[in-house]
């Protein structure tokens, strides 16, 4: 991993603070998404039940809100932060060539014109793709929890289709 990073970042660039910040951001966003979804889901699921003394009874006349209503905008944060990482991290890498290492002239003399852009854009692009992939994995996990933990009589049909109809808009 270290060799891959050194080969695809500006020469002499100290990537550890940036890498730790991105990992920390990813952990923070993931934990807040997980906690937020499960709190919202458990609140809506508990509303399906009626308390009679110490027992809970399912009120079959109630319906669970749609999955996308419970999910809300929790996963959009991944795409926003992925885009911000791509923008700012690649800008930092380009500025590093001009200000810190002053190796921009060396990079321009290389036979491969794409070397400068690859070293400045590849790692931020991969980080943005990791954020998008984790958002998709969480979407599948949240959907599986929603479909398997919600009583079948309280579900409205076509939840999977509603995900894609909302995301297309």
TAFENJO-V392585 format. One record per residue. RES is the residue in three letters. PHI is phi in degrees with one decimal (* if undefined). PSI is psi in whole degrees, -180 to 180 (999 if undefined). D_CENTER is the distance of its C-alpha to the mean C-alpha in Angstrom with 1 decimal. Layout:
# TAFENJO-V392585
res,phi,psi,d_center
RES,PHI,PSI,D_CENTER
RES,PHI,PSI,D_CENTER
This chain:
# TAFENJO-V392585
res,phi,psi,d_center
UNK,*,-45,21.7
UNK,-61.6,-41,23.6
UNK,-65.7,-41,25.8
UNK,-60.8,-45,23.0
UNK,-64.5,-44,21.5
UNK,-65.5,-32,25.1
UNK,-75.7,-23,25.9
UNK,-117.2,17,23.0
UNK,-122.6,165,23.1
UNK,-56.7,144,26.0
UNK,-60.9,131,29.0
UNK,79.8,6,29.4
UNK,-75.1,132,26.0
UNK,-86.0,97,25.0
UNK,-84.7,-14,21.3
UNK,-61.1,-46,21.1
UNK,-62.3,-40,20.3
UNK,-65.6,-44,17.6
UNK,-62.6,-45,16.1
UNK,-65.8,-37,16.5
UNK,-65.9,-41,14.9
UNK,-67.8,-42,11.7
UNK,-63.7,-44,11.8
UNK,-61.7,-43,12.8
UNK,-63.2,-42,10.1
UNK,-63.8,-43,7.4
UNK,-65.0,-45,9.9
UNK,-62.2,-46,10.6
UNK,-65.3,-41,7.3
UNK,-65.9,-45,7.1
UNK,-63.9,-42,10.8
UNK,-67.6,-35,11.0
UNK,-67.4,-45,9.0
UNK,-62.4,-50,11.2
UNK,-63.5,-45,14.2
UNK,-62.3,-43,14.0
UNK,-65.7,-47,13.7
UNK,-68.8,-31,16.5
UNK,-67.4,-47,18.6
UNK,-63.6,-42,18.5
UNK,-65.2,-46,19.1
UNK,-65.4,-35,21.9
UNK,-63.8,-46,23.5
UNK,-68.0,-36,23.8
UNK,-68.9,-39,25.0
UNK,-66.1,-27,27.6
UNK,-69.4,-14,28.9
UNK,-79.1,-13,30.0
UNK,-108.3,151,32.6
UNK,-112.8,134,35.9
UNK,-93.5,126,37.4
UNK,-125.1,96,41.0
UNK,72.4,-118,42.3
UNK,-102.4,2,40.3
UNK,-108.6,153,39.0
UNK,-109.4,136,36.1
UNK,-124.4,138,36.8
UNK,-73.5,126,34.4
UNK,-90.1,101,35.3
UNK,-71.5,-9,35.1
UNK,-82.1,-15,35.6
UNK,-87.3,151,32.2
UNK,-120.2,148,29.1
UNK,-76.4,139,25.5
UNK,-59.7,156,23.4
UNK,-58.9,152,21.2
UNK,-56.9,-43,17.9
UNK,-67.6,-28,16.2
UNK,-69.3,-38,18.2
UNK,-73.1,-41,17.0
UNK,-65.2,-41,13.3
UNK,63.2,-137,13.8
UNK,-106.7,22,11.2
UNK,-60.8,-34,8.9
UNK,-88.5,-15,5.9
UNK,-65.2,-27,7.3
UNK,-59.3,-36,6.4
UNK,-61.9,-43,3.1
UNK,-71.3,-36,5.9
UNK,-65.6,-49,8.4
UNK,-67.7,-35,7.7
UNK,-61.4,-43,7.3
UNK,-67.1,-39,10.5
UNK,-66.0,-40,12.1
UNK,-63.1,-45,11.8
UNK,-59.1,-45,13.3
UNK,-68.0,-55,15.9
UNK,-74.0,-41,17.0
UNK,-66.8,-42,16.8
UNK,-67.0,-36,18.8
UNK,-64.3,-40,21.1
UNK,-62.7,-40,21.8
UNK,-66.1,-42,22.6
UNK,-64.9,-43,25.0
UNK,-63.8,-34,26.6
UNK,-57.5,-40,27.1
UNK,-63.3,-37,29.4
UNK,-82.8,-42,31.4
UNK,-99.6,-50,31.7
UNK,-81.1,-62,31.2
UNK,-88.3,-18,32.4
UNK,51.1,37,34.4
UNK,-102.1,16,33.9
UNK,-64.1,-35,33.1
UNK,-69.5,-37,36.7
UNK,-64.6,-43,36.4
UNK,-65.0,-34,33.2
UNK,-72.7,-23,35.1
UNK,-86.3,-10,38.0
UNK,-64.9,150,36.1
UNK,-69.2,-31,37.0
UNK,-87.8,109,33.4
UNK,-68.7,-23,32.2
UNK,-83.9,-7,28.6
UNK,-58.3,-45,28.4
UNK,-61.2,-47,27.6
UNK,-70.5,-37,24.7
UNK,-63.8,-44,23.4
UNK,-70.9,-21,23.5
UNK,-94.5,-28,21.9
UNK,-110.5,-25,19.1
UNK,-62.5,-52,18.2
UNK,-65.7,-44,16.3
UNK,-61.7,-36,14.2
UNK,-65.9,-41,13.5
UNK,-63.8,-39,12.6
UNK,-63.4,-42,10.1
UNK,-64.0,-38,8.5
UNK,-67.9,-35,8.8
UNK,-64.2,-43,7.5
UNK,-61.1,-43,4.0
UNK,-66.2,-40,5.0
UNK,-65.7,-41,6.8
UNK,-66.6,-36,5.0
UNK,-63.0,-41,3.8
UNK,-67.6,-41,7.5
UNK,-63.2,-42,8.8
UNK,-65.4,-36,8.1
UNK,-58.2,-45,9.6
UNK,-65.8,-40,12.5
UNK,-65.9,-47,13.0
UNK,-61.9,-41,13.2
UNK,-64.5,-42,15.4
UNK,-63.4,-41,17.5
UNK,-63.4,-46,18.1
UNK,-59.6,-49,19.0
UNK,-72.7,-34,21.4
UNK,-88.8,-21,23.0
UNK,-102.5,-14,23.5
UNK,-87.0,133,24.7
UNK,-57.8,135,28.4
UNK,-58.3,-35,29.2
UNK,-69.9,-17,31.8
UNK,-97.8,-4,29.3
UNK,-83.7,142,26.8
UNK,-90.7,149,27.0
UNK,-72.3,165,27.0
UNK,63.2,42,24.7
UNK,-66.7,-39,21.3
UNK,-64.4,-40,19.6
UNK,-67.7,-33,21.3
UNK,-67.7,-29,20.3
UNK,-61.3,-48,16.6
UNK,-77.7,-29,17.4
UNK,-70.6,-33,20.1
UNK,-74.6,-41,17.9
UNK,-72.4,-22,15.1
UNK,-75.2,-31,18.1
UNK,-64.5,999,19.6
